[in-house]
Every structure is written in structure tokens, then in C-alpha cells.
């Protein structure tokens, strides 16, 4: 996929009525990076994908609990923040 198409995919499209959402991805700007990803849950399972676009990290969380991802997501984001950008 071209760089231009990738940028369009992960850019926020507020005109579509979903604030903070690109084409199929949640987009969150922080002071250090932009986090692009998606999360979801169903009875007995939950998952989260975080792509830290400026740091180069990708974190995938899978849980066999409906609400198991939320605390893990906070911990992994804090860890990536502490790690910073790889040299």
C-alpha cells in the first residue's frame, strides 16, 4: 500500500461522524506519538491492537475475559512511554 494511502487510512475523518476514528482504526494523538489501532470484546474475550506510529512499537493484547484488556492496555501504554523511541 502506498504511503499516501496509508496516511489516509490512519488519518482522523471527523466528517464521517466518528470523532477520533480513521478508516477502520481508532486514532489517538499523544504528546509522544500517534496510536492507531482497534479494540473489541465479546462474552468471554477481548482484544486490543495499538500501533505506535512514531515510536515503532506494535502491541497486541488478547484476553479470555470480557473486560480483561482495559488494565493491560494502560500498563502497556505506560511501558511504551517509558521505553521511548528505539535507537
Biopython code that builds the backbone (N, CA, C, O; Angstrom):
import numpy as np
from Bio.PDB.StructureBuilder import StructureBuilder

atoms = [
    (1, "UNK", "N", (0.844, -1.160, 0.000)),
    (1, "UNK", "CA", (0.000, 0.000, 0.000)),
    (1, "UNK", "C", (0.900, 1.236, 0.000)),
    (1, "UNK", "O", (1.921, 1.263, 0.687)),
    (2, "UNK", "N", (0.531, 2.229, -0.750)),
    (2, "UNK", "CA", (1.351, 3.436, -0.850)),
    (2, "UNK", "C", (1.336, 4.218, 0.468)),
    (2, "UNK", "O", (0.442, 4.059, 1.299)),
    (3, "UNK", "N", (2.351, 5.061, 0.628)),
    (3, "UNK", "CA", (2.431, 5.893, 1.829)),
    (3, "UNK", "C", (1.231, 6.836, 1.914)),
    (3, "UNK", "O", (0.689, 7.059, 2.997)),
    (4, "UNK", "N", (0.816, 7.389, 0.770)),
    (4, "UNK", "CA", (-0.342, 8.297, 0.753)),
    (4, "UNK", "C", (-1.611, 7.577, 1.191)),
    (4, "UNK", "O", (-2.405, 8.127, 1.955)),
    (5, "UNK", "N", (-1.806, 6.354, 0.715)),
    (5, "UNK", "CA", (-2.998, 5.579, 1.110)),
    (5, "UNK", "C", (-2.937, 5.194, 2.580)),
    (5, "UNK", "O", (-3.959, 5.199, 3.267)),
    (6, "UNK", "N", (-1.745, 4.859, 3.067)),
    (6, "UNK", "CA", (-1.591, 4.522, 4.483)),
    (6, "UNK", "C", (-1.927, 5.731, 5.351)),
    (6, "UNK", "O", (-2.625, 5.595, 6.356)),
    (7, "UNK", "N", (-1.442, 6.902, 4.976)),
    (7, "UNK", "CA", (-1.753, 8.120, 5.734)),
    (7, "UNK", "C", (-3.243, 8.406, 5.740)),
    (7, "UNK", "O", (-3.787, 8.829, 6.760)),
    (8, "UNK", "N", (-3.907, 8.182, 4.624)),
    (8, "UNK", "CA", (-5.357, 8.390, 4.540)),
    (8, "UNK", "C", (-6.104, 7.398, 5.435)),
    (8, "UNK", "O", (-7.112, 7.747, 6.049)),
    (9, "UNK", "N", (-5.611, 6.176, 5.504)),
    (9, "UNK", "CA", (-6.226, 5.126, 6.301)),
    (9, "UNK", "C", (-6.213, 5.453, 7.780)),
    (9, "UNK", "O", (-7.179, 5.175, 8.491)),
    (10, "UNK", "N", (-5.100, 6.056, 8.258)),
    (10, "UNK", "CA", (-4.956, 6.291, 9.697)),
    (10, "UNK", "C", (-5.166, 7.748, 10.091)),
    (10, "UNK", "O", (-4.856, 8.141, 11.216)),
    (11, "UNK", "N", (-5.683, 8.534, 9.181)),
    (11, "UNK", "CA", (-5.997, 9.937, 9.480)),
    (11, "UNK", "C", (-7.423, 10.007, 10.042)),
    (11, "UNK", "O", (-8.307, 9.276, 9.598)),
    (12, "UNK", "N", (-7.635, 10.886, 11.015)),
    (12, "UNK", "CA", (-8.979, 11.063, 11.584)),
    (12, "UNK", "C", (-9.887, 11.684, 10.532)),
    (12, "UNK", "O", (-9.528, 12.660, 9.874)),
    (13, "UNK", "N", (-11.073, 11.097, 10.389)),
    (13, "UNK", "CA", (-12.071, 11.578, 9.434)),
    (13, "UNK", "C", (-13.329, 11.991, 10.199)),
    (13, "UNK", "O", (-14.334, 11.281, 10.191)),
    (14, "UNK", "N", (-13.258, 13.150, 10.859)),
    (14, "UNK", "CA", (-14.393, 13.634, 11.648)),
    (14, "UNK", "C", (-15.649, 13.830, 10.806)),
    (14, "UNK", "O", (-16.765, 13.739, 11.318)),
    (15, "UNK", "N", (-15.469, 14.098, 9.522)),
    (15, "UNK", "CA", (-16.629, 14.314, 8.650)),
    (15, "UNK", "C", (-17.478, 13.055, 8.487)),
    (15, "UNK", "O", (-18.594, 13.131, 7.972)),
    (16, "UNK", "N", (-16.974, 11.905, 8.914)),
    (16, "UNK", "CA", (-17.750, 10.667, 8.835)),
    (16, "UNK", "C", (-18.615, 10.455, 10.073)),
    (16, "UNK", "O", (-19.358, 9.477, 10.153)),
    (17, "UNK", "N", (-18.519, 11.369, 11.038)),
    (17, "UNK", "CA", (-19.374, 11.292, 12.226)),
    (17, "UNK", "C", (-18.811, 10.449, 13.352)),
    (17, "UNK", "O", (-19.520, 10.171, 14.319)),
    (18, "UNK", "N", (-17.562, 10.034, 13.256)),
    (18, "UNK", "CA", (-16.949, 9.231, 14.314)),
    (18, "UNK", "C", (-15.663, 9.928, 14.760)),
    (18, "UNK", "O", (-14.606, 9.735, 14.160)),
    (19, "UNK", "N", (-15.757, 10.731, 15.806)),
    (19, "UNK", "CA", (-14.613, 11.502, 16.289)),
    (19, "UNK", "C", (-13.472, 10.561, 16.701)),
    (19, "UNK", "O", (-13.699, 9.571, 17.397)),
    (20, "UNK", "N", (-12.258, 10.875, 16.269)),
    (20, "UNK", "CA", (-11.099, 10.076, 16.651)),
    (20, "UNK", "C", (-11.004, 8.759, 15.915)),
    (20, "UNK", "O", (-10.408, 7.805, 16.416)),
    (21, "UNK", "N", (-11.590, 8.697, 14.726)),
    (21, "UNK", "CA", (-11.635, 7.431, 14.005)),
    (21, "UNK", "C", (-11.200, 7.647, 12.568)),
    (21, "UNK", "O", (-11.653, 8.585, 11.911)),
    (22, "UNK", "N", (-10.325, 6.785, 12.078)),
    (22, "UNK", "CA", (-9.913, 6.798, 10.680)),
    (22, "UNK", "C", (-10.774, 5.807, 9.906)),
    (22, "UNK", "O", (-11.923, 5.565, 10.273)),
    (23, "UNK", "N", (-10.234, 5.242, 8.855)),
    (23, "UNK", "CA", (-10.953, 4.221, 8.099)),
    (23, "UNK", "C", (-10.722, 2.864, 8.755)),
    (23, "UNK", "O", (-9.832, 2.117, 8.347)),
    (24, "UNK", "N", (-11.523, 2.545, 9.769)),
    (24, "UNK", "CA", (-11.433, 1.261, 10.459)),
    (24, "UNK", "C", (-10.497, 1.232, 11.647)),
    (24, "UNK", "O", (-10.336, 0.183, 12.271)),
    (25, "UNK", "N", (-9.876, 2.349, 11.979)),
    (25, "UNK", "CA", (-8.933, 2.401, 13.088)),
    (25, "UNK", "C", (-9.235, 3.570, 14.002)),
    (25, "UNK", "O", (-9.597, 4.656, 13.551)),
    (26, "UNK", "N", (-9.079, 3.325, 15.307)),
    (26, "UNK", "CA", (-9.114, 4.414, 16.276)),
    (26, "UNK", "C", (-7.789, 5.160, 16.149)),
    (26, "UNK", "O", (-6.745, 4.531, 15.977)),
    (27, "UNK", "N", (-7.813, 6.481, 16.230)),
    (27, "UNK", "CA", (-6.603, 7.284, 16.111)),
    (27, "UNK", "C", (-6.527, 8.209, 17.321)),
    (27, "UNK", "O", (-7.431, 9.007, 17.568)),
    (28, "UNK", "N", (-5.425, 8.086, 18.077)),
    (28, "UNK", "CA", (-5.257, 8.897, 19.280)),
    (28, "UNK", "C", (-3.889, 9.568, 19.238)),
    (28, "UNK", "O", (-2.861, 8.891, 19.198)),
    (29, "UNK", "N", (-3.877, 10.890, 19.247)),
    (29, "UNK", "CA", (-2.623, 11.631, 19.285)),
    (29, "UNK", "C", (-2.236, 11.890, 20.730)),
    (29, "UNK", "O", (-3.042, 12.386, 21.516)),
    (30, "UNK", "N", (-0.998, 11.551, 21.078)),
    (30, "UNK", "CA", (-0.462, 11.863, 22.399)),
    (30, "UNK", "C", (0.704, 12.820, 22.193)),
    (30, "UNK", "O", (1.033, 13.159, 21.057)),
    (31, "UNK", "N", (1.325, 13.254, 23.268)),
    (31, "UNK", "CA", (2.450, 14.179, 23.127)),
    (31, "UNK", "C", (3.657, 13.499, 22.494)),
    (31, "UNK", "O", (4.468, 14.168, 21.854)),
    (32, "UNK", "N", (3.797, 12.185, 22.656)),
    (32, "UNK", "CA", (4.962, 11.471, 22.140)),
    (32, "UNK", "C", (4.733, 10.811, 20.783)),
    (32, "UNK", "O", (5.670, 10.686, 19.994)),
    (33, "UNK", "N", (3.515, 10.393, 20.503)),
    (33, "UNK", "CA", (3.279, 9.568, 19.320)),
    (33, "UNK", "C", (1.808, 9.627, 18.921)),
    (33, "UNK", "O", (0.985, 10.245, 19.596)),
    (34, "UNK", "N", (1.510, 8.986, 17.839)),
    (34, "UNK", "CA", (0.125, 8.748, 17.450)),
    (34, "UNK", "C", (-0.117, 7.256, 17.608)),
    (34, "UNK", "O", (0.680, 6.443, 17.140)),
    (35, "UNK", "N", (-1.215, 6.890, 18.268)),
    (35, "UNK", "CA", (-1.545, 5.485, 18.469)),
    (35, "UNK", "C", (-2.720, 5.161, 17.551)),
    (35, "UNK", "O", (-3.784, 5.774, 17.640)),
    (36, "UNK", "N", (-2.510, 4.200, 16.680)),
    (36, "UNK", "CA", (-3.532, 3.755, 15.747)),
    (36, "UNK", "C", (-3.860, 2.310, 16.097)),
    (36, "UNK", "O", (-2.952, 1.512, 16.329)),
    (37, "UNK", "N", (-5.123, 1.965, 16.139)),
    (37, "UNK", "CA", (-5.453, 0.582, 16.467)),
    (37, "UNK", "C", (-6.941, 0.336, 16.512)),
    (37, "UNK", "O", (-7.749, 1.079, 15.956)),
    (38, "UNK", "N", (-7.261, -0.725, 17.188)),
    (38, "UNK", "CA", (-8.669, -1.105, 17.318)),
    (38, "UNK", "C", (-8.788, -2.049, 18.493)),
    (38, "UNK", "O", (-7.861, -2.798, 18.802)),
    (39, "UNK", "N", (-9.927, -2.009, 19.140)),
    (39, "UNK", "CA", (-10.193, -2.926, 20.244)),
    (39, "UNK", "C", (-11.595, -3.475, 20.093)),
    (39, "UNK", "O", (-12.425, -2.932, 19.365)),
    (40, "UNK", "N", (-11.834, -4.553, 20.793)),
    (40, "UNK", "CA", (-13.165, -5.140, 20.752)),
    (40, "UNK", "C", (-13.315, -6.192, 21.826)),
    (40, "UNK", "O", (-12.335, -6.663, 22.403)),
    (41, "UNK", "N", (-14.555, -6.550, 22.083)),
    (41, "UNK", "CA", (-14.825, -7.577, 23.092)),
    (41, "UNK", "C", (-16.138, -8.253, 22.791)),
    (41, "UNK", "O", (-16.989, -7.723, 22.076)),
    (42, "UNK", "N", (-16.282, -9.409, 23.339)),
    (42, "UNK", "CA", (-17.491, -10.211, 23.252)),
    (42, "UNK", "C", (-17.521, -11.027, 24.528)),
    (42, "UNK", "O", (-16.542, -11.023, 25.274)),
    (43, "UNK", "N", (-18.595, -11.718, 24.801)),
    (43, "UNK", "CA", (-18.680, -12.517, 26.024)),
    (43, "UNK", "C", (-17.487, -13.468, 26.128)),
    (43, "UNK", "O", (-17.335, -14.383, 25.318)),
    (44, "UNK", "N", (-16.650, -13.238, 27.128)),
    (44, "UNK", "CA", (-15.535, -14.124, 27.400)),
    (44, "UNK", "C", (-14.244, -13.832, 26.658)),
    (44, "UNK", "O", (-13.261, -14.545, 26.857)),
    (45, "UNK", "N", (-14.205, -12.817, 25.815)),
    (45, "UNK", "CA", (-12.975, -12.483, 25.099)),
    (45, "UNK", "C", (-12.857, -10.970, 24.923)),
    (45, "UNK", "O", (-13.858, -10.253, 24.911)),
    (46, "UNK", "N", (-11.624, -10.500, 24.787)),
    (46, "UNK", "CA", (-11.382, -9.100, 24.437)),
    (46, "UNK", "C", (-10.005, -9.011, 23.790)),
    (46, "UNK", "O", (-9.132, -9.845, 24.028)),
    (47, "UNK", "N", (-9.833, -7.984, 22.967)),
    (47, "UNK", "CA", (-8.580, -7.825, 22.242)),
    (47, "UNK", "C", (-8.315, -6.353, 21.989)),
    (47, "UNK", "O", (-9.235, -5.536, 21.969)),
    (48, "UNK", "N", (-7.047, -6.026, 21.799)),
    (48, "UNK", "CA", (-6.651, -4.655, 21.506)),
    (48, "UNK", "C", (-5.394, -4.666, 20.643)),
    (48, "UNK", "O", (-4.482, -5.465, 20.855)),
    (49, "UNK", "N", (-5.367, -3.761, 19.665)),
    (49, "UNK", "CA", (-4.201, -3.545, 18.818)),
    (49, "UNK", "C", (-3.810, -2.082, 18.949)),
    (49, "UNK", "O", (-4.631, -1.197, 18.708)),
    (50, "UNK", "N", (-2.562, -1.819, 19.328)),
    (50, "UNK", "CA", (-2.012, -0.460, 19.382)),
    (50, "UNK", "C", (-0.778, -0.419, 18.490)),
    (50, "UNK", "O", (0.154, -1.201, 18.677)),
    (51, "UNK", "N", (-0.772, 0.492, 17.522)),
    (51, "UNK", "CA", (0.388, 0.737, 16.680)),
    (51, "UNK", "C", (0.879, 2.140, 17.021)),
    (51, "UNK", "O", (0.178, 3.124, 16.785)),
    (52, "UNK", "N", (2.075, 2.227, 17.573)),
    (52, "UNK", "CA", (2.665, 3.498, 17.973)),
    (52, "UNK", "C", (3.467, 3.997, 16.776)),
    (52, "UNK", "O", (4.616, 3.598, 16.585)),
    (53, "UNK", "N", (2.868, 4.863, 15.978)),
    (53, "UNK", "CA", (3.414, 5.197, 14.664)),
    (53, "UNK", "C", (4.761, 5.908, 14.704)),
    (53, "UNK", "O", (5.574, 5.725, 13.798)),
    (54, "UNK", "N", (5.012, 6.703, 15.718)),
    (54, "UNK", "CA", (6.272, 7.451, 15.771)),
    (54, "UNK", "C", (7.350, 6.733, 16.572)),
    (54, "UNK", "O", (8.530, 7.059, 16.452)),
    (55, "UNK", "N", (6.951, 5.748, 17.399)),
    (55, "UNK", "CA", (7.902, 5.010, 18.223)),
    (55, "UNK", "C", (8.352, 3.711, 17.561)),
    (55, "UNK", "O", (9.440, 3.209, 17.844)),
    (56, "UNK", "N", (7.512, 3.167, 16.677)),
    (56, "UNK", "CA", (7.851, 1.909, 16.021)),
    (56, "UNK", "C", (7.410, 0.666, 16.769)),
    (56, "UNK", "O", (7.804, -0.443, 16.406)),
    (57, "UNK", "N", (6.596, 0.827, 17.809)),
    (57, "UNK", "CA", (6.119, -0.329, 18.572)),
    (57, "UNK", "C", (4.731, -0.744, 18.107)),
    (57, "UNK", "O", (3.925, 0.090, 17.693)),
    (58, "UNK", "N", (4.466, -2.036, 18.178)),
    (58, "UNK", "CA", (3.133, -2.586, 17.934)),
    (58, "UNK", "C", (2.833, -3.520, 19.098)),
    (58, "UNK", "O", (3.624, -4.411, 19.407)),
    (59, "UNK", "N", (1.683, -3.314, 19.742)),
    (59, "UNK", "CA", (1.295, -4.132, 20.890)),
    (59, "UNK", "C", (-0.061, -4.765, 20.600)),
    (59, "UNK", "O", (-1.030, -4.076, 20.280)),
    (60, "UNK", "N", (-0.109, -6.089, 20.718)),
    (60, "UNK", "CA", (-1.358, -6.838, 20.551)),
    (60, "UNK", "C", (-1.677, -7.486, 21.889)),
    (60, "UNK", "O", (-0.850, -8.204, 22.451)),
    (61, "UNK", "N", (-2.865, -7.234, 22.394)),
    (61, "UNK", "CA", (-3.317, -7.830, 23.648)),
    (61, "UNK", "C", (-4.517, -8.707, 23.380)),
    (61, "UNK", "O", (-5.449, -8.304, 22.684)),
    (62, "UNK", "N", (-4.498, -9.912, 23.935)),
    (62, "UNK", "CA", (-5.613, -10.846, 23.813)),
    (62, "UNK", "C", (-5.957, -11.347, 25.207)),
    (62, "UNK", "O", (-5.066, -11.641, 26.004)),
    (63, "UNK", "N", (-7.234, -11.443, 25.498)),
    (63, "UNK", "CA", (-7.659, -11.878, 26.824)),
    (63, "UNK", "C", (-8.859, -12.806, 26.710)),
    (63, "UNK", "O", (-9.707, -12.643, 25.833)),
    (64, "UNK", "N", (-8.916, -13.764, 27.594)),
    (64, "UNK", "CA", (-10.089, -14.637, 27.642)),
    (64, "UNK", "C", (-11.069, -14.176, 28.718)),
    (64, "UNK", "O", (-11.763, -14.984, 29.334)),
    (65, "UNK", "N", (-11.110, -12.866, 28.930)),
    (65, "UNK", "CA", (-12.080, -12.235, 29.817)),
    (65, "UNK", "C", (-12.713, -11.063, 29.080)),
    (65, "UNK", "O", (-12.033, -10.354, 28.337)),
    (66, "UNK", "N", (-13.984, -10.862, 29.278)),
    (66, "UNK", "CA", (-14.699, -9.798, 28.567)),
    (66, "UNK", "C", (-14.107, -8.417, 28.817)),
    (66, "UNK", "O", (-14.035, -7.601, 27.897)),
    (67, "UNK", "N", (-13.686, -8.147, 30.034)),
    (67, "UNK", "CA", (-13.149, -6.825, 30.381)),
    (67, "UNK", "C", (-11.672, -6.920, 30.747)),
    (67, "UNK", "O", (-11.186, -6.093, 31.519)),
    (68, "UNK", "N", (-10.961, -7.880, 30.229)),
    (68, "UNK", "CA", (-9.576, -8.117, 30.628)),
    (68, "UNK", "C", (-8.556, -7.174, 30.026)),
    (68, "UNK", "O", (-7.440, -7.077, 30.535)),
    (69, "UNK", "N", (-8.907, -6.473, 28.953)),
    (69, "UNK", "CA", (-7.929, -5.670, 28.235)),
    (69, "UNK", "C", (-7.670, -4.302, 28.868)),
    (69, "UNK", "O", (-6.529, -3.840, 28.855)),
    (70, "UNK", "N", (-8.667, -3.652, 29.410)),
    (70, "UNK", "CA", (-8.519, -2.268, 29.882)),
    (70, "UNK", "C", (-7.312, -2.050, 30.793)),
    (70, "UNK", "O", (-6.521, -1.147, 30.522)),
    (71, "UNK", "N", (-7.131, -2.830, 31.857)),
    (71, "UNK", "CA", (-5.961, -2.583, 32.709)),
    (71, "UNK", "C", (-4.641, -2.894, 31.996)),
    (71, "UNK", "O", (-3.643, -2.208, 32.220)),
    (72, "UNK", "N", (-4.629, -3.903, 31.157)),
    (72, "UNK", "CA", (-3.414, -4.248, 30.417)),
    (72, "UNK", "C", (-3.040, -3.160, 29.418)),
    (72, "UNK", "O", (-1.863, -2.862, 29.219)),
    (73, "UNK", "N", (-4.044, -2.580, 28.801)),
    (73, "UNK", "CA", (-3.805, -1.510, 27.832)),
    (73, "UNK", "C", (-3.126, -0.316, 28.511)),
    (73, "UNK", "O", (-2.202, 0.270, 27.947)),
    (74, "UNK", "N", (-3.572, 0.042, 29.703)),
    (74, "UNK", "CA", (-2.953, 1.145, 30.438)),
    (74, "UNK", "C", (-1.501, 0.835, 30.771)),
    (74, "UNK", "O", (-0.635, 1.700, 30.640)),
    (75, "UNK", "N", (-1.229, -0.392, 31.202)),
    (75, "UNK", "CA", (0.129, -0.786, 31.585)),
    (75, "UNK", "C", (1.044, -0.796, 30.373)),
    (75, "UNK", "O", (2.162, -0.286, 30.447)),
    (76, "UNK", "N", (0.601, -1.361, 29.267)),
    (76, "UNK", "CA", (1.477, -1.429, 28.087)),
    (76, "UNK", "C", (1.727, -0.039, 27.504)),
    (76, "UNK", "O", (2.832, 0.239, 27.039)),
    (77, "UNK", "N", (0.739, 0.823, 27.522)),
    (77, "UNK", "CA", (0.955, 2.185, 27.023)),
    (77, "UNK", "C", (1.950, 2.935, 27.906)),
    (77, "UNK", "O", (2.784, 3.684, 27.395)),
    (78, "UNK", "N", (1.873, 2.744, 29.221)),
    (78, "UNK", "CA", (2.843, 3.366, 30.131)),
    (78, "UNK", "C", (4.241, 2.799, 29.883)),
    (78, "UNK", "O", (5.223, 3.539, 29.934)),
    (79, "UNK", "N", (4.339, 1.513, 29.621)),
    (79, "UNK", "CA", (5.630, 0.880, 29.343)),
    (79, "UNK", "C", (6.234, 1.424, 28.052)),
    (79, "UNK", "O", (7.420, 1.749, 28.016)),
    (80, "UNK", "N", (5.444, 1.525, 27.004)),
    (80, "UNK", "CA", (5.941, 2.074, 25.738)),
    (80, "UNK", "C", (6.384, 3.523, 25.939)),
    (80, "UNK", "O", (7.396, 3.949, 25.382)),
    (81, "UNK", "N", (5.635, 4.268, 26.724)),
    (81, "UNK", "CA", (6.019, 5.654, 27.026)),
    (81, "UNK", "C", (7.393, 5.689, 27.696)),
    (81, "UNK", "O", (8.232, 6.522, 27.351)),
    (82, "UNK", "N", (7.623, 4.794, 28.645)),
    (82, "UNK", "CA", (8.918, 4.736, 29.347)),
    (82, "UNK", "C", (10.041, 4.297, 28.426)),
    (82, "UNK", "O", (11.170, 4.771, 28.549)),
    (83, "UNK", "N", (9.738, 3.390, 27.500)),
    (83, "UNK", "CA", (10.769, 2.891, 26.591)),
    (83, "UNK", "C", (11.209, 3.965, 25.596)),
    (83, "UNK", "O", (12.363, 3.992, 25.170)),
    (84, "UNK", "N", (10.286, 4.840, 25.236)),
    (84, "UNK", "CA", (10.598, 5.896, 24.265)),
    (84, "UNK", "C", (10.818, 5.329, 22.874)),
    (84, "UNK", "O", (10.367, 4.227, 22.563)),
    (85, "UNK", "N", (11.503, 6.078, 22.055)),
    (85, "UNK", "CA", (11.777, 5.656, 20.682)),
    (85, "UNK", "C", (13.059, 4.839, 20.647)),
    (85, "UNK", "O", (14.080, 5.275, 21.180)),
    (86, "UNK", "N", (13.025, 3.653, 20.024)),
    (86, "UNK", "CA", (14.247, 2.833, 19.943)),
    (86, "UNK", "C", (15.356, 3.567, 19.202)),
    (86, "UNK", "O", (15.093, 4.341, 18.281)),
    (87, "UNK", "N", (16.572, 3.323, 19.601)),
    (87, "UNK", "CA", (17.735, 3.956, 18.949)),
    (87, "UNK", "C", (18.164, 3.153, 17.743)),
    (87, "UNK", "O", (19.122, 3.523, 17.065)),
]
sb = StructureBuilder()
sb.init_structure("model")
sb.init_model(0)
sb.init_chain("A")
sb.init_seg("    ")
for serial, (resi, resn, name, xyz) in enumerate(atoms, 1):
    if name == "N":
        sb.init_residue(resn, " ", resi, " ")
    sb.init_atom(name, np.array(xyz, "f"), 0.0, 1.0, " ", f" {name:<3s}", serial, name[0])
structure = sb.get_structure()
